[in-house]
Amino acid sequence: PDWVISSTATRARTTAALAKSAGGWEAQVDLEPGFYGSGPHDVLELASGAPAVDRLMLVGHQPTWGMLARLLTGEPVDVKTATVTVVGLDLASWAALPGASGELLGVHQPRDHFDGPHDR
């Protein structure tokens, strides 16, 4: 990602930091207290203030993230802990995020990247 917005909750902040470290990203991580306990429409509204970047990553909580993926793509997504859902959007700017629709490009769950129970 070019920019990351994370919930202020410890688990979300830790997930964002670990992902950034593992991926070697240079992306700035901003904390958004409004992500905690918000619904999908609220998250879109809060994220619509993101800077002009190509790839934006949002880190938050269930059940909102599953509902958000469905709202944006029309597809149900099983979002478990540390799941990455990739949604392609065609937007002129992030300000157009509320009301946007896109395509589900991928769902990456941690269990897909490990061989056995001891690797988790």
Residue frames as a rotation matrix with the C-alpha (Angstrom) as fourth column:
PRO 1
0.564 0.826 0.000 0.00
0.826 -0.564 0.000 0.00
0.000 0.000 -1.000 0.00
ASP 2
-0.208 -0.574 0.792 0.94
0.491 -0.761 -0.423 3.64
0.846 0.301 0.440 -0.42
TRP 3
-0.548 0.148 0.823 -0.94
-0.661 -0.679 -0.318 4.71
0.512 -0.719 0.470 2.71
VAL 4
-0.502 0.373 -0.780 -2.43
0.531 0.845 0.063 2.81
0.683 -0.383 -0.622 5.66
ILE 5
-0.299 0.485 0.822 -5.27
-0.765 -0.636 0.097 3.86
0.570 -0.600 0.561 7.94
SER 6
-0.558 0.014 -0.830 -5.71
0.326 0.923 -0.205 1.69
0.763 -0.385 -0.520 11.01
SER 7
0.684 0.730 -0.005 -8.06
0.151 -0.135 0.979 1.54
0.714 -0.670 -0.202 13.92
THR 8
0.035 -0.656 0.754 -6.50
-0.773 -0.495 -0.396 2.72
0.633 -0.569 -0.525 17.16
ALA 9
0.883 0.318 0.346 -7.32
-0.466 0.678 0.568 -0.61
-0.054 -0.663 0.747 18.85
THR 10
0.118 -0.923 0.365 -4.20
-0.717 0.175 0.675 -2.48
-0.687 -0.342 -0.641 19.97
ARG 11
0.098 -0.053 0.994 -4.86
0.333 0.943 0.018 -5.54
-0.938 0.329 0.110 17.83
ALA 12
0.871 0.275 0.407 -5.40
0.470 -0.220 -0.855 -3.50
-0.146 0.936 -0.321 14.65
ARG 13
0.751 -0.654 -0.095 -2.36
-0.655 -0.755 0.015 -1.27
-0.082 0.051 -0.995 15.29
THR 14
0.002 -0.764 0.645 -0.23
-0.466 0.570 0.677 -4.35
-0.885 -0.302 -0.355 15.91
THR 15
0.393 0.231 0.890 -1.51
0.583 0.686 -0.436 -6.03
-0.711 0.690 0.135 12.75
ALA 16
0.996 -0.008 0.091 -0.70
0.063 -0.658 -0.751 -2.93
0.066 0.753 -0.655 10.68
ALA 17
0.467 -0.879 0.098 2.79
-0.833 -0.400 0.381 -2.66
-0.296 -0.260 -0.919 12.19
LEU 18
-0.022 -0.456 0.890 3.56
-0.103 0.886 0.452 -6.35
-0.994 -0.082 -0.066 11.66
ALA 19
0.649 0.324 0.689 2.31
0.618 0.304 -0.725 -6.25
-0.444 0.896 -0.003 8.07
LYS 20
0.938 -0.334 -0.089 4.37
-0.338 -0.834 -0.436 -3.13
0.072 0.439 -0.895 7.35
SER 21
0.173 -0.918 0.355 7.49
-0.781 0.091 0.617 -4.73
-0.600 -0.385 -0.702 8.81
ALA 22
0.044 -0.109 0.993 6.98
0.219 0.971 0.097 -8.06
-0.975 0.213 0.066 7.03
GLY 23
0.710 0.348 0.613 6.24
0.649 0.015 -0.760 -6.36
-0.274 0.938 -0.215 3.72
GLY 24
-0.380 -0.919 -0.101 9.02
0.831 -0.388 0.399 -3.79
-0.406 0.068 0.911 3.97
TRP 25
0.370 0.640 0.673 6.55
0.853 -0.522 0.028 -1.02
0.369 0.564 -0.739 3.19
GLU 26
-0.818 -0.572 0.059 7.42
0.529 -0.789 -0.311 2.64
0.225 -0.223 0.948 3.36
ALA 27
-0.103 0.894 0.435 3.74
0.374 -0.370 0.850 3.56
0.921 0.251 -0.297 3.69
GLN 28
-0.807 -0.030 0.590 2.71
-0.461 -0.591 -0.662 5.93
0.369 -0.806 0.463 6.44
VAL 29
-0.424 0.695 -0.581 0.30
0.710 0.653 0.263 4.47
0.562 -0.300 -0.770 9.00
ASP 30
-0.648 0.347 0.678 -2.36
-0.515 -0.855 -0.055 6.87
0.561 -0.384 0.733 10.30
LEU 31
-0.867 0.385 -0.318 -4.54
0.499 0.653 -0.570 5.91
-0.012 -0.653 -0.758 13.24
GLU 32
-0.572 0.767 0.291 -8.29
-0.386 -0.565 0.729 6.50
0.724 0.305 0.619 13.04
PRO 33
-0.937 0.208 0.279 -10.22
-0.213 0.291 -0.933 6.16
-0.275 -0.934 -0.229 16.32
GLY 34
-0.154 0.959 -0.237 -13.51
-0.896 -0.237 -0.376 6.24
-0.417 0.155 0.896 14.42
PHE 35
-0.356 -0.008 -0.935 -12.87
-0.655 0.715 0.243 2.82
0.666 0.699 -0.259 12.85
TYR 36
-0.977 -0.046 -0.209 -13.53
0.108 0.734 -0.670 1.08
0.184 -0.677 -0.712 16.16
GLY 37
-0.545 0.832 -0.105 -17.22
0.438 0.176 -0.881 0.23
-0.715 -0.526 -0.461 16.47
SER 38
-0.384 0.384 -0.840 -18.15
-0.673 -0.739 -0.030 1.90
-0.632 0.554 0.542 13.17
GLY 39
0.475 0.582 0.660 -20.30
0.191 0.664 -0.723 0.49
-0.859 0.470 0.204 10.42
PRO 40
-0.100 -0.573 0.813 -19.16
0.905 0.287 0.313 0.18
-0.413 0.768 0.490 6.80
HIS 41
0.554 0.348 0.756 -20.67
0.679 -0.715 -0.168 3.50
0.482 0.607 -0.632 5.69
ASP 42
0.962 -0.247 -0.120 -18.88
-0.089 -0.692 0.717 5.29
-0.260 -0.679 -0.687 8.54
VAL 43
0.191 -0.941 0.281 -15.56
0.434 0.337 0.835 3.67
-0.880 -0.038 0.473 7.55
LEU 44
0.052 -0.128 0.990 -15.98
0.995 -0.078 -0.062 4.82
0.085 0.989 0.123 3.94
GLU 45
0.867 0.317 0.384 -16.75
0.288 -0.948 0.132 8.35
0.406 -0.004 -0.914 5.10
LEU 46
0.776 -0.621 -0.105 -13.69
-0.105 -0.292 0.951 8.41
-0.621 -0.727 -0.292 7.40
ALA 47
-0.007 -0.826 0.564 -11.39
0.606 0.444 0.659 6.93
-0.795 0.347 0.498 4.73
SER 48
0.605 0.322 0.728 -12.61
0.794 -0.312 -0.522 9.38
0.059 0.894 -0.445 2.09
GLY 49
0.954 -0.287 -0.091 -10.18
-0.260 -0.938 0.229 11.96
-0.151 -0.194 -0.969 3.52
ALA 50
0.451 -0.827 0.336 -7.14
0.563 0.556 0.611 9.88
-0.692 -0.087 0.716 2.56
PRO 51
-0.034 -0.554 -0.832 -4.39
-0.429 -0.744 0.512 11.60
-0.903 0.375 -0.212 0.59
ALA 52
0.711 0.267 -0.651 -4.00
-0.692 0.101 -0.714 11.17
-0.125 0.958 0.256 -3.17
VAL 53
-0.478 -0.801 0.361 -2.38
-0.679 0.598 0.426 7.71
-0.557 -0.041 -0.830 -3.32
ASP 54
-0.377 0.301 -0.876 -2.98
-0.756 0.447 0.479 4.75
0.535 0.843 0.059 -5.62
ARG 55
-0.100 0.266 -0.959 -3.23
0.244 0.941 0.236 2.00
0.965 -0.211 -0.159 -3.00
LEU 56
-0.226 0.169 0.959 -4.93
-0.845 -0.524 -0.107 2.55
0.484 -0.835 0.261 0.33
MET 57
-0.473 0.061 -0.879 -5.02
0.306 0.947 -0.099 -0.08
0.826 -0.316 -0.467 3.09
LEU 58
0.069 0.577 0.814 -7.61
-0.790 -0.466 0.397 0.00
0.609 -0.671 0.424 5.84
VAL 59
-0.679 -0.322 -0.660 -7.10
0.148 0.821 -0.552 -2.03
0.719 -0.472 -0.509 9.03
GLY 60
-0.362 0.636 0.682 -10.04
-0.859 -0.511 0.020 -2.62
0.361 -0.579 0.731 11.29
HIS 61
-0.795 0.127 0.593 -12.54
-0.417 0.597 -0.686 -5.02
-0.441 -0.792 -0.422 12.80
GLN 62
-0.718 0.646 -0.259 -15.22
0.263 0.597 0.758 -7.57
0.644 0.476 -0.599 12.19
PRO 63
0.013 0.389 0.921 -18.06
0.704 0.650 -0.285 -7.63
-0.710 0.652 -0.266 11.48
THR 64
0.495 0.232 -0.838 -17.60
-0.201 -0.907 -0.370 -4.25
-0.846 0.351 -0.402 9.78
TRP 65
-0.433 -0.774 -0.462 -14.87
-0.629 -0.108 0.770 -5.40
-0.646 0.624 -0.439 7.39
GLY 66
-0.761 0.251 0.599 -16.95
0.480 0.838 0.259 -8.26
-0.437 0.484 -0.758 6.00
MET 67
0.344 0.933 -0.108 -19.90
0.671 -0.325 -0.667 -5.92
-0.657 0.157 -0.737 5.55
LEU 68
0.235 -0.355 -0.905 -17.60
-0.416 -0.878 0.237 -3.36
-0.878 0.321 -0.354 3.93
ALA 69
-0.820 -0.564 0.102 -16.29
-0.191 0.437 0.879 -5.88
-0.540 0.701 -0.466 1.40
ARG 70
-0.407 0.754 0.516 -19.84
0.836 0.534 -0.122 -6.87
-0.368 0.381 -0.848 0.53
LEU 71
0.477 0.576 -0.664 -20.97
0.312 -0.817 -0.485 -3.24
-0.822 0.024 -0.569 0.28
LEU 72
-0.034 -0.609 -0.793 -18.13
-0.594 -0.625 0.506 -2.41
-0.803 0.488 -0.341 -2.12
THR 73
-0.834 -0.468 -0.292 -18.21
-0.514 0.470 0.718 -5.58
-0.199 0.749 -0.632 -4.24
GLY 74
0.154 0.956 -0.251 -21.60
-0.967 0.198 0.159 -7.20
0.202 0.218 0.955 -3.77
GLU 75
0.137 -0.196 -0.971 -19.83
-0.148 0.965 -0.216 -10.42
0.980 0.173 0.103 -2.77
PRO 76
0.956 0.149 0.253 -19.86
-0.273 0.133 0.953 -12.10
0.108 -0.980 0.168 0.65
VAL 77
0.085 -0.983 -0.160 -16.37
-0.303 0.127 -0.945 -12.37
0.949 0.129 -0.287 2.13
ASP 78
0.834 0.079 -0.547 -15.32
0.435 0.517 0.738 -14.48
0.341 -0.852 0.396 5.12
VAL 79
0.201 -0.754 0.625 -13.07
-0.299 -0.655 -0.694 -12.00
0.933 -0.047 -0.357 6.93
LYS 80
0.771 -0.068 -0.634 -11.27
0.569 0.519 0.637 -13.73
0.286 -0.852 0.439 9.78
THR 81
0.756 -0.544 -0.365 -8.46
-0.006 -0.563 0.827 -12.33
-0.655 -0.623 -0.429 11.92
ALA 82
-0.175 -0.940 -0.292 -5.61
-0.204 -0.255 0.945 -10.95
-0.963 0.225 -0.147 9.77
THR 83
0.157 0.300 0.941 -7.47
0.851 0.443 -0.283 -11.49
-0.502 0.845 -0.186 6.48
VAL 84
-0.645 -0.331 -0.689 -6.49
-0.109 -0.852 0.511 -9.18
-0.757 0.405 0.513 3.63
THR 85
0.276 0.777 0.565 -9.29
0.723 0.220 -0.655 -8.36
-0.634 0.589 -0.501 1.21
VAL 86
-0.778 -0.586 -0.227 -8.24
0.240 -0.611 0.755 -6.66
-0.581 0.532 0.616 -2.01
VAL 87
0.346 0.928 0.135 -10.86
0.662 -0.139 -0.736 -4.50
-0.665 0.344 -0.663 -3.71
GLY 88
-0.722 -0.533 0.441 -10.27
0.681 -0.438 0.586 -2.76
-0.119 0.724 0.680 -7.03
LEU 89
0.328 0.801 -0.501 -11.93
0.622 -0.582 -0.523 0.63
-0.711 -0.140 -0.689 -7.31
ASP 90
-0.350 -0.365 0.863 -11.98
0.882 -0.439 0.172 3.13
0.316 0.821 0.476 -10.15
LEU 91
0.595 0.517 -0.615 -12.04
0.741 -0.648 0.172 6.48
-0.310 -0.559 -0.769 -8.35
ALA 92
0.512 -0.407 0.756 -10.88
0.289 -0.748 -0.598 9.96
0.809 0.525 -0.265 -9.31
SER 93
-0.457 -0.621 0.637 -10.03
-0.523 -0.391 -0.757 10.51
0.719 -0.679 -0.147 -5.63
TRP 94
-0.817 0.116 -0.564 -10.66
0.464 0.713 -0.526 8.90
0.341 -0.692 -0.636 -2.26
ALA 95
-0.822 0.564 -0.073 -13.29
-0.423 -0.693 -0.584 11.60
-0.381 -0.449 0.808 -1.65
ALA 96
-0.178 0.765 -0.620 -15.53
-0.903 0.124 0.411 9.55
0.391 0.632 0.669 -3.97
LEU 97
-0.921 -0.300 -0.249 -15.21
-0.197 0.908 -0.369 6.46
0.337 -0.291 -0.895 -1.75
PRO 98
-0.576 0.791 0.207 -18.64
-0.103 0.180 -0.978 6.76
-0.811 -0.585 -0.022 -0.09
GLY 99
0.463 0.843 -0.276 -21.07
-0.478 -0.026 -0.878 5.25
-0.747 0.538 0.391 -2.59
ALA 100
-0.209 -0.636 -0.743 -18.31
-0.978 0.116 0.176 3.59
-0.026 0.763 -0.646 -4.64
SER 101
0.809 0.308 0.501 -18.44
-0.304 0.948 -0.091 0.04
-0.503 -0.078 0.861 -5.92
GLY 102
-0.041 -0.915 -0.402 -15.61
-0.989 -0.019 0.145 -2.16
-0.141 0.404 -0.904 -7.05
GLU 103
0.572 0.110 -0.813 -14.39
-0.442 0.876 -0.192 -5.64
0.691 0.469 0.550 -7.83
LEU 104
0.746 -0.329 0.579 -13.17
-0.436 0.417 0.798 -8.24
-0.504 -0.847 0.168 -5.36
LEU 105
0.462 -0.671 -0.579 -9.63
-0.747 0.056 -0.662 -9.00
0.477 0.739 -0.476 -6.56
GLY 106
-0.240 -0.577 -0.781 -8.50
0.009 0.803 -0.596 -11.29
0.971 -0.150 -0.187 -3.80
VAL 107
0.754 0.344 0.559 -8.97
-0.580 -0.050 0.813 -12.63
0.308 -0.937 0.162 -0.30
HIS 108
-0.085 -0.884 -0.459 -5.80
-0.138 0.467 -0.874 -13.68
0.987 -0.010 -0.162 1.53
GLN 109
0.857 0.366 0.364 -6.13
-0.424 0.098 0.900 -15.49
0.293 -0.926 0.239 4.83
PRO 110
0.104 -0.910 0.401 -3.13
-0.986 -0.043 0.159 -16.39
-0.127 -0.412 -0.902 7.00
ARG 111
0.255 0.020 0.967 -3.91
-0.288 0.956 0.056 -20.12
-0.923 -0.293 0.249 6.91
ASP 112
0.988 0.136 0.069 -3.36
0.032 0.259 -0.965 -20.03
-0.150 0.956 0.252 3.13
HIS 113
0.573 -0.819 0.023 0.32
-0.558 -0.411 -0.721 -19.24
0.600 0.400 -0.693 3.69
PHE 114
-0.165 -0.601 0.782 1.34
-0.960 0.280 0.013 -21.95
-0.227 -0.748 -0.623 6.16
ASP 115
-0.471 -0.135 -0.872 1.99
-0.539 0.826 0.163 -25.67
0.698 0.547 -0.462 5.76
GLY 116
-0.220 0.333 -0.917 0.93
0.537 0.826 0.171 -26.98
0.815 -0.455 -0.360 9.14
PRO 117
0.754 0.653 -0.076 -0.44
0.401 -0.364 0.841 -26.11
0.521 -0.664 -0.536 12.57
HIS 118
0.396 -0.669 -0.629 3.05
0.812 -0.066 0.580 -25.47
-0.430 -0.740 0.517 13.98
ASP 119
-0.539 -0.597 0.595 3.78
0.820 -0.534 0.207 -22.79
0.194 0.599 0.777 11.39
ARG 120
0.289 0.795 0.533 0.99
0.595 -0.585 0.550 -20.52
0.750 0.158 -0.643 12.62
